[in-house]
Amino acid sequence: MRKNLLLIIFIWLSSTTTLFATELQLSLNLPQQSGEYHNPYVAVWIENSKGKSVRTLVLWREGSKWLKDIRRWWRKVGRKDETLVDAITSATRAAGSYQLTFQALDDDKNQLASGNYILHLEVVRENGGRAIIKQKFTLNGTSQTFTLAPNPEVAKSIFTIKE
């Protein structure tokens, strides 16, 4: 009986940790381009203060041979972890607005520690442009909102941390 009670308490504590985890929200806006248009390849990831990738949030692409075109992400993360690439990849998306929500967890599903991080957003289009946006942020128990600077490949986008 006591073992069952301890097991129930352990499961409850494990689930409440997830329920109260910090939430990351990204309102990503990909503008319509004039002329020949191909859906962009997009990678969004978080690095710690030492420049080490701790979580890939988004990887939108077509065939695997095009992964190298998402250059910064590929050099930092993709070429080192084929299993991760397979686990998070999804199809490219057309121009439009996307509301994305994530828990502040690392790639191993552990809670990100308090501290300084950088959100990276890389967008690449075939026969088109390339954009890399970086946003520094701190996980410190405070909710925050950042407006990401627009450019030809990414319209005004919002990054929010809800703690």
C-alpha positions in Angstrom: 0.0 0.0 0.0 2.8 2.4 0.9 4.6 1.7 -2.3 1.5 2.4 -4.3 1.0 5.7 -2.5 4.6 6.7 -3.1 4.2 5.8 -6.8 1.1 7.9 -7.1 2.8 10.9 -5.4 5.9 10.5 -7.7 3.6 10.4 -10.8 1.7 13.4 -9.6 4.8 15.4 -8.9 6.3 14.5 -12.3 3.1 15.6 -14.1 2.8 18.9 -12.2 6.4 19.8 -13.1 5.3 19.7 -16.8 2.1 21.6 -16.1 3.9 24.5 -14.5 6.8 24.6 -17.0 7.7 27.8 -18.7 6.0 28.3 -22.0 7.6 29.7 -25.1 5.4 31.2 -27.8 6.4 32.3 -31.3 4.1 34.2 -33.6 6.0 33.6 -36.8 5.0 35.6 -39.9 6.4 34.6 -43.3 5.6 37.3 -45.9 4.3 36.5 -49.4 7.1 37.2 -52.0 6.6 38.5 -55.5 7.7 36.5 -58.5 8.8 32.9 -58.4 8.1 31.7 -54.8 9.1 28.6 -53.0 8.1 27.8 -49.5 11.0 28.6 -47.2 13.1 26.2 -45.1 12.9 27.3 -41.5 14.8 26.4 -38.4 14.2 27.9 -34.9 16.5 26.8 -32.0 17.7 27.9 -28.6 21.4 28.2 -27.6 22.7 28.6 -24.1 25.0 31.5 -23.1 28.0 29.3 -24.2 26.7 29.0 -27.7 25.6 25.4 -27.4 22.3 24.4 -28.9 20.0 23.2 -26.2 16.7 22.8 -28.2 15.6 22.8 -31.8 12.0 24.1 -31.8 11.2 24.1 -35.5 12.6 22.4 -38.6 10.6 22.9 -41.7 12.1 21.5 -44.9 11.6 19.3 -47.9 14.2 16.7 -48.8 17.2 15.9 -46.5 19.6 17.1 -49.2 18.4 20.7 -48.6 19.2 20.7 -44.9 22.7 22.1 -45.5 21.0 25.2 -47.0 19.8 26.1 -43.5 23.5 26.8 -42.9 23.9 28.1 -39.4 21.5 25.5 -37.9 23.1 22.7 -40.0 26.6 23.6 -38.7 25.5 24.0 -35.1 23.0 21.1 -34.8 21.9 19.2 -37.8 25.0 17.5 -39.0 25.7 16.2 -35.5 22.4 14.6 -34.6 20.5 12.7 -37.4 18.1 11.2 -34.9 17.0 14.7 -33.7 16.6 15.8 -37.3 14.2 12.9 -38.0 12.3 13.5 -34.8 11.5 17.2 -35.3 11.3 17.6 -39.1 8.1 18.7 -40.7 7.1 20.0 -44.2 7.7 23.5 -45.4 4.9 26.0 -44.9 3.5 28.7 -47.3 3.6 32.4 -46.5 1.4 33.2 -43.6 1.2 33.6 -39.8 1.9 30.7 -37.5 1.3 30.5 -33.8 3.7 28.1 -32.2 3.9 27.0 -28.6 6.6 25.0 -26.8 7.6 24.1 -23.3 11.0 25.5 -22.1 12.6 22.1 -22.3 15.9 21.0 -23.8 16.1 18.3 -26.6 16.2 15.6 -23.9 12.9 16.9 -22.4 14.6 18.4 -19.3 13.5 21.8 -18.0 15.7 24.6 -19.2 17.6 26.1 -16.2 17.3 29.8 -15.3 19.9 31.8 -17.2 20.7 33.5 -20.5 19.8 32.1 -23.9 19.5 33.1 -27.5 16.6 32.3 -29.8 17.8 31.8 -33.4 15.4 31.9 -36.4 16.8 31.0 -39.8 14.7 31.3 -42.9 16.1 30.3 -46.4 14.2 30.2 -49.7 15.2 28.5 -52.9 16.0 31.2 -55.5 15.3 33.7 -52.7 16.8 35.2 -49.7 18.2 34.2 -46.4 17.6 35.7 -42.9 18.9 35.0 -39.5 17.3 36.6 -36.5 18.7 36.4 -33.0 17.0 37.3 -29.8 18.7 37.2 -26.4 16.5 36.3 -23.5 16.7 35.3 -19.9 14.7 32.6 -18.1 14.4 34.1 -14.6 10.8 33.6 -13.5 9.5 36.7 -15.3 7.2 36.7 -18.4 8.7 38.7 -21.3 7.7 39.6 -24.8 10.1 40.5 -27.7 9.3 41.9 -31.1 11.6 40.3 -33.7 12.9 42.8 -36.3 11.3 42.2 -39.7 13.3 41.7 -42.9 12.4 40.6 -46.4 12.1 36.9 -45.4 10.4 37.3 -42.0 7.6 39.8 -41.3 7.1 41.2 -37.8 7.1 38.3 -35.4 6.6 38.1 -31.6 8.5 35.8 -29.1 6.9 35.5 -25.7 8.1 33.8 -22.6 5.3 32.9 -20.0 6.7 31.9 -16.6 
